[in-house]
Amino acid sequence: MVNSGVLALVCAGALLALPAAADEGRAAGYRWALAQGIDDPYRCAGQSPAFVEGCREAALATCTAACVDAQGSDEASCEASCDP
C-alpha cells in the first residue's frame, strides 16, 4: 500500500510505515527484520549501519505492536519497554 510517499506494511495487526525515500540499506534491514520476525533491536547486526538502523526500526515497531496486542498497554509505554 503506497500513500503519500510512505510504504505501509502490516505486521502483528499494526500498520508499520517505511519512508519510500529511505536508502536501500535501511529499507533492506527493515524488510529483513520483518521477514525474520525480529522483535528485539539487539538482534540486529551487520556490516552496514543503514541496514542495522532499518532492522532496529522494524524490530522496535514489531515489539511495540506485540506488546500493545498482548498487554493492552498504550503504545508509548510499550515502545519505551522495547527501545534499547
C-alpha positions as CSV (number, residue, x, y, z in Angstrom):
1,M,0.0,0.0,0.0
2,V,1.6,3.3,-1.1
3,N,0.1,6.5,0.1
4,S,1.7,10.0,0.3
5,G,5.2,8.7,-0.3
6,V,5.1,6.1,2.5
7,L,5.2,2.4,2.1
8,A,2.9,0.8,4.7
9,L,3.3,-2.8,6.0
10,V,1.0,-4.7,8.3
11,C,2.7,-6.7,11.0
12,A,1.1,-8.2,14.1
13,G,-2.0,-6.2,13.5
14,A,-0.2,-2.9,13.4
15,L,0.5,-0.6,10.5
16,L,4.2,0.0,10.1
17,A,5.4,2.7,7.8
18,L,8.7,2.9,6.0
19,P,9.5,6.1,4.2
20,A,9.5,5.3,0.5
21,A,12.6,7.5,0.0
22,A,14.7,5.6,2.6
23,D,18.0,4.5,1.4
24,E,18.4,0.9,0.1
25,G,20.4,-0.4,3.1
26,R,17.9,0.9,5.7
27,A,14.9,-0.4,3.7
28,A,16.6,-3.8,3.3
29,G,17.3,-4.0,7.0
30,Y,13.6,-3.1,7.7
31,R,12.3,-5.7,5.3
32,W,14.7,-8.4,6.6
33,A,13.7,-7.9,10.2
34,L,10.0,-8.1,9.3
35,A,10.6,-11.2,7.2
36,Q,12.6,-12.9,10.0
37,G,10.2,-11.9,12.8
38,I,12.8,-9.9,14.6
39,D,11.3,-8.2,17.6
40,D,14.4,-7.4,19.6
41,P,16.5,-4.5,18.3
42,Y,19.6,-6.1,19.9
43,R,19.4,-8.9,17.4
44,C,20.1,-6.5,14.6
45,A,23.7,-6.7,13.3
46,G,25.5,-6.3,10.1
47,Q,28.2,-4.6,8.1
48,S,26.0,-1.7,7.1
49,P,25.0,0.9,9.7
50,A,22.0,1.7,7.5
51,F,20.9,-1.9,7.4
52,V,21.2,-2.2,11.2
53,E,19.2,1.1,11.6
54,G,16.4,-0.3,9.4
55,C,16.4,-3.6,11.2
56,R,16.2,-1.8,14.6
57,E,13.3,0.3,13.5
58,A,11.4,-2.7,12.3
59,A,12.2,-4.7,15.5
60,L,11.1,-1.8,17.7
61,A,7.8,-1.4,15.7
62,T,7.2,-5.2,15.9
63,C,8.0,-5.4,19.6
64,T,5.7,-2.4,20.3
65,A,2.8,-3.8,18.3
66,A,3.2,-7.2,20.1
67,C,3.2,-5.5,23.5
68,V,0.1,-3.5,22.7
69,D,-1.7,-6.6,21.4
70,A,-0.6,-8.8,24.3
71,Q,-0.8,-6.4,27.3
72,G,-3.2,-3.8,26.1
73,S,-0.7,-1.2,27.2
74,D,-0.5,2.2,25.4
75,E,1.9,2.5,22.5
76,A,4.3,4.9,24.3
77,S,4.7,2.6,27.3
78,C,5.3,-0.4,25.1
79,E,7.8,1.5,22.9
80,A,9.7,2.6,25.9
81,S,10.0,-1.0,27.1
82,C,11.1,-2.2,23.7
83,D,13.6,0.5,22.9
84,P,17.2,-0.4,23.6
